[in-house]
Amino acid sequence: MEMKEYKIIDLSYPIKSDMLVYPGTERPVFKWAGRVNSEGFNLTKMWMLTHTGTHVDAPNHFIENAKGIDELSLHCFFGRAKLFRYNQKPKSQTISLDDMISSEYRLEPETIFILETGIERYSEKKEYNELFPVPSQDLLESLIEYKIRAYMTDATTVDRVNSNGSPNHHLLLGAGVPIVENLCNLSKLPANKFFIIIALPLKLEGREGSPCRAVALPDIERI
């Protein structure tokens, strides 16, 4: 029997040694531990922070005694999602609840929320870490009331870089809502329409985050 092929959109940045990273953090390092021409096989050793590239923040990233990445339900990262496309040019502004309401964006409870800020146009440029819009606290409080399974975004973080106290991280993670940051190719997805997203982190025991491979199935509304 012929298997049906679904359209799959890759939402993950490649991990490479010269990639743009969050200011002040280390880039990944790759080293050959084996080569075909000597050992008979290729084998790579890799050093990297758990928050490199497209990645997941677990609640214990900021909240003491909260769940680690291995304790989170996979339903947080696999299921129905809807994208809110913010159409203003990125300039470090705050996206308010009124901005979302005026766009006629509608979200169902217990689904995955995705915010496209438009910052991807600056990927691999310093502006990527400087100009991304951030959500307001009233917007996040509304999403938490809707019991979203996860908050996902194309921005490098949900707080401004070097913000005082990282209030948006505390708000989301304190409510048990994991965060997926640094998504790409969101412009290829429909806005205000449900589709399936998959962004599975590695099962790192007790850790506060993990890289993930995020993909979307834009033509499938439910599973």
Residue pairs with C-beta under 8 A, 6 or more apart in sequence:
6 217
6 219
6 220
7 217
7 218
7 219
8 215
8 216
8 217
9 185
9 188
9 189
9 215
9 216
9 217
9 218
10 184
10 185
10 214
10 215
11 54
11 183
11 184
11 185
11 186
11 197
11 199
11 214
11 215
11 216
12 53
12 54
12 183
12 184
12 212
12 213
12 214
12 215
13 19
13 53
13 54
13 123
13 182
13 184
14 53
15 28
15 48
15 52
15 53
15 211
16 28
17 27
17 28
17 29
17 30
18 27
19 27
19 28
19 52
19 53
19 124
20 123
20 124
20 125
20 128
20 129
21 27
21 49
21 52
22 51
22 129
22 156
22 157
22 161
23 129
23 161
23 162
25 49
25 51
25 52
26 48
26 49
27 52
28 46
28 47
28 48
28 49
28 52
29 46
29 47
29 48
30 44
30 45
30 46
31 44
31 45
31 46
32 42
32 43
32 44
32 45
33 43
33 44
33 45
34 40
34 41
34 42
34 43
35 41
35 42
36 42
48 211
50 69
50 204
50 207
50 208
50 209
50 210
50 211
51 57
51 181
51 209
52 211
53 182
53 211
54 180
54 181
54 182
54 183
54 184
54 199
54 211
54 212
54 213
54 214
55 180
55 181
55 182
55 201
55 209
55 210
55 211
55 212
56 69
56 77
56 178
56 179
56 180
56 199
56 201
56 209
56 210
56 211
56 212
57 169
57 173
57 178
57 179
57 180
57 181
57 208
57 209
58 66
58 67
58 68
58 69
58 71
58 72
58 173
58 178
58 201
58 207
58 208
58 209
58 210
59 66
59 67
59 72
59 173
59 174
59 176
59 177
59 178
60 66
60 67
60 68
60 173
60 206
60 208
61 169
61 173
61 208
61 209
62 166
62 169
62 170
62 173
62 174
63 170
63 173
63 174
66 173
66 174
66 176
67 176
68 204
68 205
68 206
68 207
68 208
69 201
69 202
69 203
69 204
69 207
69 208
69 209
69 210
70 203
70 204
70 205
70 206
70 207
72 178
72 201
74 200
75 149
76 112
76 149
76 150
76 178
77 112
77 149
77 150
77 178
77 180
77 197
77 198
77 199
77 200
77 201
77 212
78 196
78 197
78 198
78 199
78 200
79 111
79 112
79 149
79 196
79 197
79 223
80 108
80 111
80 112
80 194
80 195
80 196
80 221
80 222
80 223
81 111
81 112
81 113
81 114
81 152
81 194
81 195
81 196
81 197
81 216
82 105
82 106
82 107
82 108
82 111
82 112
82 113
82 114
82 192
82 193
82 194
82 195
83 114
83 115
83 116
83 186
83 189
83 190
83 191
83 192
83 193
83 195
84 100
84 103
84 105
84 113
84 114
84 115
84 116
84 191
84 192
85 103
85 116
85 186
85 191
85 192
86 95
86 99
86 115
86 116
86 117
86 118
86 133
87 103
87 118
88 118
88 133
89 118
90 117
90 118
90 119
90 121
90 122
90 127
90 131
90 132
90 133
91 131
91 133
92 130
92 131
92 132
92 133
92 134
92 160
93 133
94 133
94 134
94 135
94 136
95 115
95 117
95 133
95 134
95 135
95 136
95 139
96 136
96 138
96 139
97 136
97 138
97 139
97 142
99 139
100 139
100 142
103 192
104 192
105 191
105 192
106 192
107 113
107 143
107 146
107 148
108 146
108 194
109 146
109 147
110 146
110 147
110 148
110 149
111 148
111 149
111 194
112 148
112 149
112 150
112 152
112 197
113 143
113 146
113 148
113 150
113 151
113 152
114 152
114 153
114 183
114 186
114 189
114 197
115 135
115 151
115 152
115 153
115 154
115 155
116 153
116 154
116 186
116 187
116 189
116 191
117 132
117 133
117 153
117 154
117 155
118 133
118 154
119 128
119 131
119 132
119 133
119 154
119 155
119 156
120 154
120 184
120 185
120 186
120 187
122 128
122 131
123 184
128 156
129 156
129 161
130 161
132 154
132 155
132 156
132 157
133 155
134 155
134 158
134 159
134 160
134 168
135 158
135 168
137 167
137 168
137 171
140 151
140 158
140 168
140 171
140 172
141 171
143 151
143 177
144 171
144 172
144 175
144 177
148 177
149 177
150 177
150 178
150 179
150 180
150 199
151 158
151 172
151 177
151 178
151 179
151 180
152 179
152 180
152 181
152 183
152 197
152 199
152 214
153 179
153 180
153 181
153 183
154 182
154 183
154 184
154 186
155 181
155 182
156 181
156 182
157 169
157 181
158 168
158 169
158 172
158 179
158 181
159 166
159 167
159 168
159 169
169 179
172 179
173 179
180 199
180 212
180 214
183 199
183 214
188 218
189 195
189 216
189 218
190 218
193 221
194 221
194 222
195 216
195 217
195 218
195 219
195 220
195 221
196 216
196 217
196 220
196 221
196 222
196 223
197 214
197 215
197 216
197 217
198 214
198 215
198 216
198 217
199 212
199 213
199 214
199 215
200 212
200 213
201 209
201 210
201 211
201 212
202 210
202 211
202 212
204 210
